[in-house]
Amino acid sequence: MSYRISTGRMHDAAIAQVLGRQSALSRTQSQIASGLRVQTPADDPVAATRILELERMRSQLVQFGKNADAAINRLSIAEQAMADLTGLLQRVHQLAVQANNGAMDDTSLRSIATELKTRVQELQDIANRRDAGGEYLFAGFSTQTQPFVRTGGGVTYTGDQGVRTLQISPTQRIVDGFSGAHVFLDIPEGNGTFAVEVGVHAGTASIDTGQVVDSAAWNAAPLPHQYTIRFTDPDLDGTADTWEVLDGNGDPLLDGDGNPVTGTYVAGSAIEFNGIQVKVSGSPAVGDTFQIRPAGRESLFDTLDAMIAALDAPANTPESRARLGTALNQALAQLAQGMDHVINVRAEIGARLSTLDSAETMRADLDFELSGNLSELRDLDYAEAISRMNQQLMGLQAAQVAYSRIAQLSLFDYL
Amino acid sequence: MAEMLSTAVSALRAFRRQLDVTSHNIANASTPGYSRQRVDMTTREPQLMGNGYVGSGVQVTGIARYYDDLLSMQLRDSTSAYSRLEIYSSKAAVLNNLFADSSTGLSASLQRFLNAVQGVANEPSSSAARQVMLSEAQSLTQRLQTYDARLNELDAEINARLKGEVADISAAAENIAQLNEKIAAALATTGQPPNDLLDERDRQLSVLSQHVKVSVVKQDDGAWNVFIGNGQSLVLGNQAARLVTYEDPFGSGRLGVAYQSASGAIAPIDAAISGGSLGGIMDFRREMLDPARNQLGQIAIGIASAANLQHHKGVDLTGAMGGDLFGIGEAVVQGKEGNGGSGSVTVSRTDLGALTPYDYVLEYTGSAWSLRRADTGEAVPMTGSGTAGAPFQAAGLSIVTTGYAPAAGDQFMIRPTAGAIEKFSVLISDPTKIAAAAPIIASASGTNSGTGTITAGEVLDASDPATLRSTVNIVFTSPTTYSIDGGVTNLPYTPGGAIEVNGWRVRIDGVPATGDTFTVKSNVGGVGDNRNALALSDMLGQRLLSGGAESLNDAVTRFVGEIGASSNRANVSAEAQRIMREDAAAAMDGVSGVNLDEEAANILRFQQAYQAAAQIIAISQTLFDTLLAATRR
């Protein structure tokens, strides 16, 4: 059945058709001009929320990238400082070996001491290095305060032990530096377990830095692990031919059977008790002592200062030469510890830089994926849009032509 | 011959009337609401002439409209539905466009602020990074306030629009009442339908149904009664009622719609209004605008509370404890007009996670206080007793009623989030005041012989800064036990376990030796410390809202998504309804509309009939002449 249609409706409907097609065309045109399929959240609410989320994640990634760049910069500067520090310690090590050969006279020793003094200054300069932003690298959180200052008693650390953590990916954080305390102060003392000190020293004995031969026995020994090795002369012949060990209270140390720990002194042979071993050489005087205590930490500055003090002291008697020898032995051991420590720090820097590297790859992959998703959701398929536009153009033209033809028809023309 | 002449004259007069009406139809071909008219004709009474009834011509019985009650009702209903959706979707589009731009929108502003916080974490002592963070905080504030201002403008626009709507509705009702009176009078006096008046009344009804959904009941005298809402009579015969606006009794300044009967009494009928542009605008306000404003407020509160909470746990570049980073408006409490009691009820927000985007009504029943949601009326249970010591707790709010001496039936409107953004501000202008550092720092003593390490420490509770920042030593009395500064002694040591004292927490790991000491003290000069900036960034990323289900970013995304979805839904429905309305209009037009070709054909037809009738007169003349000529001789 066909419906009756009024003339007004025919015009209205035709115009509405044309307007509708124009509006659709204008939408396509605006999509093509902007290149965006989703122009407001209402166009595709699900895609719109996803787009917001993806854009937020990308913006976050950019910030993580900046954080990572800052961490890489600081770690690289720290790595350079550590490389310089390694060179410096090697030079100091050479000087210590040179001074320890026993044939040096006072003058030569003093000249070594003079070079060492400039090396200490250089060490302080390295420790007080700043990053690109003018912040002290090795000051912990106190980055605006010069961390290493020479006062009367040596170089003291005014920084703190803080380290800064930066976010470098949605799930990763990394520490972007080291506190000065860790790098320059935390060098294990002596052999790392115990340290040896010269006590009463009238003879020509010198002592090495010792070693642990039985760590179970050392750990089982009652605290506080403080001992004094004393040389005595029980046969009263005027030479110290026997050694004994006193505990922290000054009482003779007893072995497992309740007998005092003691022995006959033979120069260069090991003195062993409670799982540790030290070697004394030379001729101690009666009553000479060496003290043993648990190892603490020693600063690199103190190590170098101690070397300078030892080299500056006159070494013109066998006794003073023995003292110098002991001091240089300790300094060499300490320098070795220092170099080990710096190597550890450099390994840590390397590990972090490698983490940063892989984080960067991860970020780049993620960003690629995010932008792919984003483009899929938001960007216009031009081929589709242009063919749609052509269709719409044709439709609009057809609607216009049809209207103009139909509108011209009227029965009145034939009356 | 006299019969013939009289029949021809009746035909001439009838077809002349037909041509008149056809001209009227043609003249009104483009008049909105015009229904084409027709001339109803019938034969005149025949005369008995002995050998049969002889017809005596034609007579006009009346002029009627082509009109269909059912179609016109369908058109009115679909017009109401379409007007509602049209205004709803156009307002929804305003909201949608407001939050549309993904690169400058709320989500992007919030993320830029979070990035700037990370920037400070990156370079805590850089005043440039700090300035960027403040600028981003400012631009986030401006973004929120721009939105809030725009939403307020929309609210004001709706108020103004409501005034216009009720005026238009009242005017149309008045017109219909007057037309009812004229139509009834015309029918009573002539018995003929006053077609053009009927069209005019239909037009007025159509105008009315654009504004609000109406139902029509016909009266025997030709008058139509018009009802709106739940059966409130807008027009009864020749009497019209009025719709008026009234101010919200809780003093929010927003308008509602009330029914004013002929006696002048006013009764709010907001909930009963449906359809039309009035219904659409009120639905939009209730379903989209109010939730949007409250949700935006909730997000702003989330940002401010989380940032402030963490900022208080840090210290700034000068070493002072951090203050509030953002200012935020308090929960709004408005007493109802005519409350009998005196004093004040105080409401504060206490639990961010439990906070909702709804408004609540607190009512004193005469013996107790009760709380219900303002939109749904759903009762909300409260714990506590309303005293300052034990306030009522509900929906993340804490309500103290003891400052108010209530009368039975007193009501308060509580808007937990609506006023938040208006006072949202950045309270810090000096970049050095950003608390990027933690107030404490832990360190291991340089003489420690063990391998124990300590974390730098984090702040759990900064309510007592003096105690928090006091120096505390943790001394190991053996490798497995430690004492804390003379107080507690010989606590068992767990490697990596947390040690919490004075509002801070540190962790010690490794193997400490006897006598090893770790110190926690005030972080002095720690300008390179970024712990609090990092914690701030973490805090703002946590799931703080909706009972721990949503992060701020999630809430923003959902917010924008919901507006987009509502807007999209409104567009689709409006388009569907537009087609239905077009169909109804076409159906109506199919009956009532003028088709010019049809009228042209009618002209031909009636003209020919008229000419034929005229020929009959001529023939009757000829017949008469013939007869005269025959009898002349």
Chai-1 contact restraints between the chains, C-beta under 6 A:
chainA,res_idxA,chainB,res_idxB,connection_type,confidence,min_distance_angstrom,max_distance_angstrom,comment,restraint_id
A,Y3,B,G590,contact,1.0,0.0,6.0,A-B,restraint_1
A,R4,B,G590,contact,1.0,0.0,6.0,A-B,restraint_2
A,S6,B,D589,contact,1.0,0.0,6.0,A-B,restraint_3
A,S6,B,G593,contact,1.0,0.0,6.0,A-B,restraint_4
A,S6,B,V594,contact,1.0,0.0,6.0,A-B,restraint_5
A,S6,B,N595,contact,1.0,0.0,6.0,A-B,restraint_6
A,T7,B,A29,contact,1.0,0.0,6.0,A-B,restraint_7
A,T7,B,N595,contact,1.0,0.0,6.0,A-B,restraint_8
A,T7,B,L596,contact,1.0,0.0,6.0,A-B,restraint_9
A,G8,B,S30,contact,1.0,0.0,6.0,A-B,restraint_10
A,G8,B,G593,contact,1.0,0.0,6.0,A-B,restraint_11
A,R9,B,A586,contact,1.0,0.0,6.0,A-B,restraint_12
A,R9,B,D589,contact,1.0,0.0,6.0,A-B,restraint_13
A,R9,B,G593,contact,1.0,0.0,6.0,A-B,restraint_14
A,T40,B,N96,contact,1.0,0.0,6.0,A-B,restraint_15
A,T40,B,N97,contact,1.0,0.0,6.0,A-B,restraint_16
A,T40,B,A100,contact,1.0,0.0,6.0,A-B,restraint_17
A,P41,B,N96,contact,1.0,0.0,6.0,A-B,restraint_18
A,P41,B,V560,contact,1.0,0.0,6.0,A-B,restraint_19
A,P41,B,G564,contact,1.0,0.0,6.0,A-B,restraint_20
A,A42,B,N96,contact,1.0,0.0,6.0,A-B,restraint_21
A,A42,B,G564,contact,1.0,0.0,6.0,A-B,restraint_22
A,A42,B,S567,contact,1.0,0.0,6.0,A-B,restraint_23
A,A42,B,N568,contact,1.0,0.0,6.0,A-B,restraint_24
A,P45,B,G561,contact,1.0,0.0,6.0,A-B,restraint_25
A,P45,B,G564,contact,1.0,0.0,6.0,A-B,restraint_26
A,P45,B,A565,contact,1.0,0.0,6.0,A-B,restraint_27
A,P45,B,N568,contact,1.0,0.0,6.0,A-B,restraint_28
A,A48,B,G564,contact,1.0,0.0,6.0,A-B,restraint_29
A,T49,B,T557,contact,1.0,0.0,6.0,A-B,restraint_30
A,T49,B,G561,contact,1.0,0.0,6.0,A-B,restraint_31
A,I51,B,S102,contact,1.0,0.0,6.0,A-B,restraint_32
A,L52,B,S102,contact,1.0,0.0,6.0,A-B,restraint_33
A,L52,B,S107,contact,1.0,0.0,6.0,A-B,restraint_34
A,L52,B,T557,contact,1.0,0.0,6.0,A-B,restraint_35
A,E53,B,T557,contact,1.0,0.0,6.0,A-B,restraint_36
A,E55,B,S102,contact,1.0,0.0,6.0,A-B,restraint_37
A,R56,B,S107,contact,1.0,0.0,6.0,A-B,restraint_38
A,R56,B,Q111,contact,1.0,0.0,6.0,A-B,restraint_39
A,R56,B,N553,contact,1.0,0.0,6.0,A-B,restraint_40
A,S59,B,Q111,contact,1.0,0.0,6.0,A-B,restraint_41
A,Q63,B,N115,contact,1.0,0.0,6.0,A-B,restraint_42
A,Q63,B,Q118,contact,1.0,0.0,6.0,A-B,restraint_43
A,N67,B,N122,contact,1.0,0.0,6.0,A-B,restraint_44
A,A70,B,N122,contact,1.0,0.0,6.0,A-B,restraint_45
A,G133,B,E123,contact,1.0,0.0,6.0,A-B,restraint_46
A,E135,B,G528,contact,1.0,0.0,6.0,A-B,restraint_47
A,F141,B,G526,contact,1.0,0.0,6.0,A-B,restraint_48
A,F141,B,G528,contact,1.0,0.0,6.0,A-B,restraint_49
A,F141,B,D529,contact,1.0,0.0,6.0,A-B,restraint_50
A,S142,B,G525,contact,1.0,0.0,6.0,A-B,restraint_51
A,S142,B,G526,contact,1.0,0.0,6.0,A-B,restraint_52
A,T143,B,S125,contact,1.0,0.0,6.0,A-B,restraint_53
A,T143,B,V527,contact,1.0,0.0,6.0,A-B,restraint_54
A,T143,B,G528,contact,1.0,0.0,6.0,A-B,restraint_55
A,Q144,B,V527,contact,1.0,0.0,6.0,A-B,restraint_56
A,T145,B,G525,contact,1.0,0.0,6.0,A-B,restraint_57
A,D160,B,I441,contact,1.0,0.0,6.0,A-B,restraint_58
A,Q161,B,S443,contact,1.0,0.0,6.0,A-B,restraint_59
A,G162,B,I441,contact,1.0,0.0,6.0,A-B,restraint_60
A,G162,B,A456,contact,1.0,0.0,6.0,A-B,restraint_61
A,G162,B,D529,contact,1.0,0.0,6.0,A-B,restraint_62
A,R164,B,N530,contact,1.0,0.0,6.0,A-B,restraint_63
A,L185,B,G446,contact,1.0,0.0,6.0,A-B,restraint_64
A,L223,B,T514,contact,1.0,0.0,6.0,A-B,restraint_65
A,P294,B,S449,contact,1.0,0.0,6.0,A-B,restraint_66
A,A295,B,S449,contact,1.0,0.0,6.0,A-B,restraint_67
A,G296,B,T447,contact,1.0,0.0,6.0,A-B,restraint_68
A,G296,B,S449,contact,1.0,0.0,6.0,A-B,restraint_69
A,R297,B,G446,contact,1.0,0.0,6.0,A-B,restraint_70
A,L411,B,D597,contact,1.0,0.0,6.0,A-B,restraint_71
A,L411,B,A600,contact,1.0,0.0,6.0,A-B,restraint_72
A,F412,B,A600,contact,1.0,0.0,6.0,A-B,restraint_73
